[in-house]
Amino acid sequence: MWSSNSMMMVLCVGSIAIIFLISTASANDVVVLTEDNFEKEVGKDRGALVEFYAPWCGHCKKLAPEYEKLATSFKKTNTILIGKVDCDEHKSVCTKYGVSGYPTVQWFPKASLKPKKFEGARTAEALAAFVNIEGGTNVKIPSVPSSVVVLTPDNFDEIALDETKDVLVEFYAPWCGHCKALAYTYEKIAAVFRMEEEVVIANVDADEYKDLAEKYGVAAYPSLKFFPKNNKAGEDFVGGHDLDDFVAFINEKCGTNRDEQGQLTSKAGIVASLDNLVKEFMSADDDEKKVVFSRLEEEVKKLKGSAARYGSLYLKLAKSGMEKGADYAKNESHRLERMLKKSISAEKADEFTLKKNILSTFV
């Protein structure tokens, strides 16, 4: 049997090791370049792709996960360096290499400090293709399974016209340049909402299925049509084509609450019509709580769709509060916050976030 001190030492060492692994994974994949080390790392015995960024820059924040994915894919390639410079902190480096906007991505050939600007799409795939050409490598970005539902005349009505689903459909042509430009963003949209059972992100090859495209008045590519639960005639999508435009559109039209990484926001699960009853419940004494709980049950019975599911969770948490005491909501919220900081599945993250959000109304 180990002593408690020995066990504590093992746990501490294990925690330090985990923290070290996490920090080195994020620090070593993208090399942090500064005024002190830039010319020690760049222009030497390997080619270098360098992102010049500012921490406050919105476009830089959007690029960050793609750039990290790129660096992870190239980290075993010893002829290539993937680096970045914080231009707020190291202005002299950015000025020296003509950086006037953020993010600016430049390629520095082996043994050269004369850069070539990257002008392509800000995706890991486009960056990798550029580095492969310039650096003579053949690195591929690992692909992930597509969450976009492929529609044909055989399944279009079954999926797009399903009155229990909100469906966004892209009508595209394989040869269309604008469609190719949208493809990566469209995949990301589908990934963001893949956990939403009532939301479908789909596409149809309008070049192959011309009759289907004509039926819905498609005359140009890409054309995006939204088929909400209450309007299966379809309506045109006329918003912007950036990821945040699509996420805002789906959240507004479908009543979802996801951010651009697919995580639930702090509004997810909240049912505004239950707010007053929750306040009454929390201010009531033990006997009155039972009466208010019965009224809460009656209100939940009136809810439909996702609101009904969230309402059931309100009841479950309220019941636990009555059984476990006044500190239950606060203690359970803290426990869920700790769990959300751990490595957990997307399903568990959704489950814990919904509970934490609803519990916030009981605190």
N, C-alpha and C positions, 0 to 999 in steps of 0.2 A: 504493500500500500504506500502511495506517495503521501508525504506530509502536505499540509495546506500551503506551506511556504514554497515547497518544490513545485506544486501545481501552479501557484501564482506566478512563479518565475517562468515556467514553460509558457503560460498564457501571455505574459508580457513580451517574451521573446518572439512568440508567434505573431502577436499583434504588430510588433516592430517590423518583422519580416514582411507581413502583408502590406503595411504602409510603405515600406521600401520598394516592394515590387510594383505597387500602384504608382508611386512617384516616379520610379525609373521608367516605367512603361510610357507615361505621359511625357516625361522629360527627354528621354533618349530617342524617341521616334522622330519628333520634330526638334532639331538642334536649335537651341536658343542662341542667337548671335548678338553680340554687343560691340561697343566701340573697342573694347579690349581684345576680343577674339576674332572679329570678322575676318581680317586678312591672314589670320593663322589657320582658319578653317576653309575659307573660300579662295579659289584661284590656285589651289595646290595640286595634289595628285588625284583629284576626283572632280567631276562636274558637280555643280550645285544649283539647286532651284531655291530661290529665296523669296519669301513673302515679306513685304514691307507693309506693316499694318499699324493701326492705332486702336487701343483698347475700347474706345468709345464708338468706333465706327460700326454701323449696322451691317454694312456689306461684309466687313471683316468677320463679324460674328456668324454670319450665314456661311461664309467660306470655311470657318474653323473646323467643323466636323469632317468636311470633305478633305481638307488639307491634312488632318490627322490620319484619315483613312489612307491617303496617299503615302504618308510617311511610314505608316505601319507596313504597307505593302512593299516599300523599298528598303526597309531597315536591314535586310540581309544582303543587300547589294552594296558591296564595299567600294564600288566605283561612283556612287551617287550620294550626295548629301542633300537632305531636305531640311531647310532651315527657315528661320523667321527672325525679323527684327522689329522690336517695339519702337516706332518712330517718335512717340512721345518722350520716351526715355533716352533714345540714342539718335537725336536729331542730326548730328554731324554725319553719321553713316548714311542716312537717308538723303540728306542734301547732296552728299558726294556723288551718289548714284542717280541723281536727277529725279527723285521721287516727289511728285507733286499732288498725288491723290492716293486714296486708300480703298481697297488693298491694291498694291502694285506687286506683280509677281515677275521676277527676272531670272533668266538662266545665265549662269556663269560657266563657260566651258572650262575644262581641265587646264590648269596652268594659265588662267586668264582672269583678269578683273574687268574685262569689257563685256557688259551684260547685253543680253537680247531679251526684249520684253515679251512676255506671254500675253497673247491677245485672245485666247480661246474662251470657251465656256468655263465657268467656275465650278467644275465638278471633278471628282477624283479621277474619273475615267478620261476626261479631256486632258487633265494635267499629266496623267500617266502616259498618254499617247504622245504628248509633246516631249516629255523627258526621254521616252524610249527612242524617239527620232534624234533628238539632240545628243543623247548620251550613249546611243548604240546598245541599249538594253532591250529586254523583252519581258517586262514585268506587267502582269495583269492584275486589275483590281478584282478581288473575289466577288462574285455575283451572289445576290440573295434571291430567293424565290419571289416571283412576282405576285403582288396582291391585286393586280388589275384583272378583273373578270373579262374574259374574251367572249364577245357576243356574236352570234350568227343568226340567220333567219330561223334556225331551229330552236334557239333558246331566248331570242330577244323578248318576245311577249312575256314569257314565263318570269324573266328577271326584271327587265326595265319597267314592265307594266304591273308588277306585283304591288298591290295597294298597301302592303305592310312594310314597304321599303322606300327609302329616298335614294334615287339612282342618278349619278352623274355619268353621262355617256360622251365619249370623244369619238367623233366620226373622222377617220384619218385615211390617208393614202400612203403606202409604203415609200413612194418616190418623193413625197412632199418634204421640202427642207424645213418648213415651219413645224411640221409634225415631228420631225426628227429632233428639232430643238426643244420641243415640249416634252418629248418622251421621258426624259430623266426626271423632270419635275412631276410628271403625272404618276410615275412609279412611286415617288416620295409621298404624294398625296394619298395614294392607296395604302401605303405603309402606315401613314399617320392614323388613318381611320380603320385599320384592319380589325381592331377590337370592337368596333361598333356594329352590332348585329343588324341594325336597321339602316345602315348606310352601305351603299355599293358604289365602288368606283370602277367603271367599265369602259371598254372601247370596242369599236367595230371597224373592220377594214371596209371602208366605203368604196374603194376601188374594186374590190372583189364582189361586194354585195351592193351593187348600184341601186337596185330596186328599193332596198331598205333605206338607203340614203335619200332617194327621191321622195319616198313616202313622208319623210320628216323634213323636207324642204332644204336639204343640204346642198349647197351650191359651191362651197369653197372649203378648203382644208387648212388646218383642222377646224371643225365645227363642234362646239360643245353644247349639248342639250341636257337640261335638268328635268328629271321626271320625279317630282315629289309625290308623296302618298296621296295628296288630294288633287293632283292634276296630271293625269297620265296622258294628256294630249302633248305634254312636254313644253318647256319654255327655254328660250335661248339663254345661255350663259354669256354675259357681256362684260365680265370683270377682267382684271389684269391676269397675267399668266405667271406671276411669281408665286412661290409656294405660300407665302403669307396671304396673298389674295384669295387663293383657293381655300385655305384653312379658315379664313374669316367668313367666306361664303358658306361653306358647309356648316360651320358652327351656328351661323345665323339662321340658315334655312332648315336645318335638321335638329336644332336644339341641343347640339353636342357641345362639349367643352374640352377641346384638345388644343395643345400647343403645337408648334412646328416639329417637335421631336416625338409627337404622338402621346405625350404624357397628359393625364387629366389635369385640368386647372383647378384652382381653389373653388370655383363655382360648380364643379361637377357634383351631381347628386342632390344639390340644394333644391327643395320644393318650396317656393315662396309662399304658397297658400297655407303651408303648415306653420309658418313662423310664429303667428300669434298664439297658437295652441301650445307650441313648444315653450314659449315664454311663460304662459299660464302654468304649464306643467312644472317648470323649474322653480316657480315662486310658490307653488302649492305645498301644503304640509302632506304628510304621508297618506292620510285618509282622502284628502282632496285629489291627490295625484291619481288615484284609481278612477275617480270620476272623469278627470281630464283625459286620462288614457283612453277611456271608453269613447269619448268624443273624438280623440285622435284616430281611433280605429274606424269610426264612421266616415271621417274625412278621407282616410286612405282608400276606403272602398270606392270612393267616387273618382279616384285617379285612374288614368289610362296609360298604356304604353310604358315607356321607361320611367315616367313619374310614378307609376304604380309599383314598379320594382324598388325604386328609391323609398317610396312610402313604407314598404314592408321593412326596409332596413331601419327607418325611423322608429317603427314599432318595436323591433328587436332591441335596438339600443336603449329605447325608453324603458322597456321591461327590465333590461339588465341594470339600468340605473336604479329602478325601484328595489331590485333584489340586492344590489351590491353597495348601495349608499351614495351619499352626495358627492363623494370624490371620484366616483367611477368614471365620469366623462373626462375629467382632467387626467387621471392616471392612465386611462386607456389611450387617450390622445398621445401622451408622451411615449407609450409603448409602441404605437403605430409609427410615430416619427422615427424611432430607433430602427424599426424593421425596414422602413423605406430607405434608410441609408445603406442597407445591406444589398448584396447581389441577389435579387429575387426575380422571378419570372414576370413577364408583362401582365399576366392574369392576376398575380398576387399584388403587383403594384397598383393595378386598378382597384382591386378589392380593398386594399388598405387605405388608398387615397379617398375613396368614397366614404368609408367609415370615418376617417379623420375629418373630412369636410362636414359630414352630418353631425358628428360629435361637437364640432365647433359651435353649432347652434344651441347645444345643451349646456355649454360652459358659461 
